[in-house]
Amino acid sequence: RERFDFGGRDVASWFPRHMAKGLRQMRLALRRADCLVERSHIPLSGRNPALQEALGIRPHVLVMNKMDLADPRRQPVSAGAGPGGGAAVVSQAEQQPCPCSLQVVPMVARLVAEGPRYHRAESSEYNILVIGVPNVGKSSFINSLRRLHLKKGKATAVGGEPGVTKAVLSKIQVCEKPLMYLVDTPGVLPPRLGDVETGMKLALCGAIHDHLVGEDVMADYLLFTLNKQQQFRYVQHYGLGQPCDHIEALLKHVALTQGRTQKVKVLTGTGNVNMMMLNYPAAAYEFLRDFRAGRLGRVTLD
């Protein structure tokens, strides 16, 4: 397929009430912020331009997450990508020691020192606002900095789904020298996404709940993207004979080989009969989970 048919779908209206409230709180918190640290899974679609417009000009550090899952041949983000002269920091795998955590504190201190601090010039502490779309690991990032610099346990809740942090929290100390505090914020999507394809990419990265988009169409778009980028690791992973362009055939194969079946009650002329049928939604979820775990190769969606 040269183009993906979205079939008139629209995922651009998902903007829960807590997001609007969170954005208002973030505007208030900005007055006390010296720098913005933005987390993102994907370099372009994974960033919310509304955040940058609403939060004004501040030193800005972009921290790319899950670099172990990204295609090393596709690097569209360069240093200086953040507004206000910020620098881009590229992280490694979440489950491995992350050199970027060592870079963030000195980088933030340097950026703040090089720029005007306005009404906070007399303060010796650094207040950092951590921003990003839902489920990009903002809370995990804060906790990792606390472990690294203060040898302390986690101070903010984390989760594998979007929406765990629903309000701007109080300041959390992450470093003693220099004295640095980070403020966790809720993930905020634009009230209207630029296009449905951007929404699909965000959904594949977990920024939008799967059920709001539909696991079936997400799996279909993922297959389209893998084929378009010549990423055929899924052929070997699922034991296919060749690349497949039809999601129904792929999901049928996954359901058959991995035993994804469900019992369905069928009403017949002689009564109810239980039949075993292939569970296509479970197969679609398995396909999405394998992609998110990196089992289908290193892929950059943008």
N, C-alpha and C positions, 0 to 999 in steps of 0.2 A: 504493500500500500504506500502510495506517495503522500496521502493526506489521511488524517484521522477524522472520522465522522462523529461529531459529538451529539448528533441527533437532537439538537435544540435544547440540550441540557443546560442548566444554569446553576452553578454552585457559588455564584458571586455574592449572594445575599447573606452568607453565614456570618453574623456579627452579633454574638450573644451580648446581653445587657452588661455582663461584668466587664466586657472589653471596652465599651464606651465609658464606663465608670473608671476603669483602669487608666485609660488615656487621659481623662480629666485629672486624676490623681498624679499622673506622671508629669503633667504640665506644672502642677504645684510643686512637685519635688524637684523640678529642674532648677528652680531658683537657688537651691542649696547644692547643686551638682557642679563639680569641676570638670567632669569628663563623662563621656558616654562609651560604654563597652557593648557592642552589638554582637550577638551570637547568631549564626546562620548555618543551616545544613547545605543549602545550595546557593551559589554566589550571586545570582540575579533575581530569580523568582522568589527566593527565600528571604528577601529583604522587603520591609514595609516602607514605601516612600512617605506614607502619612506620618510615620514616627519622626522622620527627619524634618519634615515640614513643621510638625507641631512642636518639636523640642528645640528648634532653633539651632544656632551655631555654637557648638562646643567642640573641644578636642574629641576626636571620635576614633575608637579602635574597633576594627572588625575582626572577630575571632571565628574562623571557619572550623566547624565541627565535623567529626566523622571523616577525616581526610583519608583514612584507610579504605573507605568505600568509594572514593572518587577516582575517576579515570585520570591517571597522571598525564595523559596526552591532552587533556582539556583543562586549561588554567586561565579562565577569563578575568580573574581578579588579580590586580597588582598592588604593590605598596602605594599608599596614598589614596586608596579607594574611598576612604571615609571622608565626609564633608568636614570642613574645619581643619584640614591638614592632618587627619588621623592616619594611622598606618594599618595595614592588613596583617593579621597574625594567622598563620595556617597551622592548625592543630593536627595531632596524630590520632590514633585510635583512642576511643573513650576508655577502654579497659586496660590501656597500657600507660606507663609513666609519660606525662605530656610535657615536652620541652616548652611548649607555648605558655604553660602556667608560670614558668620561671621568667619569661619575657614580659608578661603583662604588667606586673608591679613596677619594674624600672621604666618600662615604656610609658605607662600612664604618668609616672612622676616626671619624666622628661617632657612630655607633651604639655602637662599642666604648668610646669616651670617656664616653658618657652612662650606661653600665651598669657594674656591678661586675665586676672581672676575677679575683676570688678569689685563687688562688695565683699568678697571673701578673701581679699588680699591679706588681711590681718590674721587669718586662721592658719594654723600649722598642719591641720589634718586635711586629708583628701577624701572627698565624697564622690563616689562613682555610681552612676545609674546604669544598671544592666538591662538592656532592652532586646527585643526580638519577637518574632512571630511565635505562636504556641509550640511547645514541645521541642525546643532546640537545645535544651540542657542549661538554661540560665541558672536554675537552682543548683544543679550538679556542679556547675562551674564555680559558683561561690563557695560551695562546700569543699571543693578540691583545693581552692586557694587557702582556705582556713586550715586544712590538713597540712598543706605544704609549708605555710609561713608561721602558723601559730600552734601546729600539732594538736588542733582541736577537732572534735567531732562535728557532724553536720548540724547546721543551725537553721536550715529551711527545708521544707518537705519537697521531695522529688517524686516523679511518677513517669510511667512509660506512655501516658496518654496526654493529649493537650488539655489545658484547663485546670491543672493542679493548683497553680498560683492564681488567685482570683482578685487580689488586691495588692497595692503597693505596700510592702512591708517596712518595718523600721530598719534603721541602719544596722549592718552586721560587720563587725570588725574582721578583717582578713589579714592584716599585717600590723606589726608594731613599729618597725623602722623601714620606711616612713609610716606614720600612723595613717592607715587607710581603711575606709569603710565602704562597703558596697551595699546598694539597695536593690533587692530583688523586685521585679515587676511582673505583672501578668503578660502572657503572650497576647499581642494585639495584631489582628488582621485588618486590612483596609475595609471600610464599610462596603465598598464595591471593588472587587478584584478587576484588574484591567481586562482579563479575558478568561474564558473557561479553561484554557490550557494551563495558565498559571495556577489556577485552582487545582487542577489535576496533579501538577508537580508538587504542590504543597501537601496535597492529600497523600501522595505516595511517600512523602517524608514524614507523615504523621502529624502535620500541623492542623489538619482538619479530620474530625472523626470519620472513619471509614464508612459507617452506615449513612452518613449524610450525603455522601457522593455515590456509594454503591460499589461493593467489592467487585462486581462483575465488570463494570465499565472501567474501574481502576486497573483490573487485571488486563483487560483488552488494550488500554492505553499503554500499560507497561510493556506488553508484547510488541506493540507497534514501535515503541521507543527503542527497545533492544534490537529489533531488526533494522531500524533506521540507522542506528549507530554501529551496525555490524558486530553487535555483542551477542555471540551465539553460545555462550557458556551454558545456557539453559538446555541446549540440545544434549550435551553430554550429561548434565546433572540429572535430567529426567529420563535419559536413555532413549531419546528420540532418534529416528533414522536420519532426519534432516531438519533444517529450520522450518517453522510452522508459522503461517500468516493468519490463521483462524483460531481465535481464542477457544471456541467450543471444542475443537479437536485436541488442543493442548490440555484443557481442563478435564476432558474425558480420559485422556491418558494418565494424568496425575491422579485422578480419582480411582482409576482401575489399579494402577501400580501401587498406590499407597493405601488402598482400602478405605477410601473416603466414601462410605455408603450411609444411607439412612433408611429406616423402616417407615413405610408409607401405608396407611390404611386405605384400601380401595373398596368401595361399595359395589357389590355384584348382585346378580339376581338371586344368588343363594346365601347372601349375607356378606359380612365384612371379611376381607382377605388382607393379610399383611404381606406386603411385597418389599423386597430390598431394591432400592434404586440408588444410582450414583448421586453423591452429594456435591453438586457443582459449586455452591457457595463455599463449602469447606475447602474444595480444591483451589478456588480463587484466593481464599485467605492464605493457604499454604504457599501459593505462588508469590503473593505479596510479602509474606514473612521471609521466604528464602531470599528475595531481593533485598529487604531491609537488613538481613543478617550478612549480606555480602556473598552468599553462596552462588549467586548467578554472575559473579564477576564485579569488577570495579566500574561503576557507571556514574557519570555526571549528567544530571537531567537537563541543565542549561547548555 
